[in-house]
Amino acid sequence: MYLGIDLGTSEVKVLLLAPDGRVIGTAGSPFTVSRPHPRWSEQNPADWWNGTRRALAALREAHPQAFAQVRGIGLSGQMHGAVLLDAHDNVLRPAILWNDMRAVDECAELTARAPQLHRIAGNLAMPGFTAPKLLWVARHEPQIFRQTACVLLPKDYLRLCLTGGKVSDPSDAAGTLWLDVAKRDWSDALLDACNMTRAQMPSLAEGSAPSGTLLPELAREFGLRE
């Protein structure tokens, strides 16, 4: 059996899949989007994790025998969002989502700072991407920016909760504007344009590659093998 977790903007959805591709069951847990100012769009990462645990518990309750046979977990989710963590992996502020439009000025700033942006990242700067969001935080919330030890995408925050590891994949990382898409690695030049370094980035693993194992306490909670 295989377990899929998809972190959407309005709901986290979980899927139990048989080896032959049959869907055994699904469950979900809905979210709301916070809009404290015009053009802002934010969510609390703790809500993602709590919702995931609720959905997994519901799926396990509905299909206990099949759920216990899970041998692999796959993650997908909303792109571009910025989860800012301090040196102790505490979330510093609500996550700024893909559909947040506050960083228009920062897009122009990033383009001026990194004229090679399009060539390296394969994209033009737009407010939905991750890098302009961090320039906005640096300008408007400097204390938060100074404390930022790592930036994770939403689904990769769930991976941290599940495994304790900070990992992303090149596909989602390409949506940050910090990835050298040809080299499939972080670009020091683009990070430097945002006054950041690769030390603040997760490691990268191909989307089909194993990227961690379930934390022992969660394996016990869900009735799964590590």
Secondary structure, DSSP 4 states (H G I P E B T S, - for coil): -EEEEEE-SSEEEEEEE-TTS-EEEEEEEE---B-SSTT--EE-HHHHHHHHHHHHHHHHHHSHHHHTT--EEEEEE--S-BEEE-TTS-B-SPEEPTT--TTHHHHHHHHHH-TTHHHHHSS---TTSHHHHHHHHHHH-HHHHHH--EEE-HHHHHHHHHHS--EE-HHHHGGGT-EETTTTEE-HHHHHHTT--GGGS-EE--TTS------HHHHHHHT---
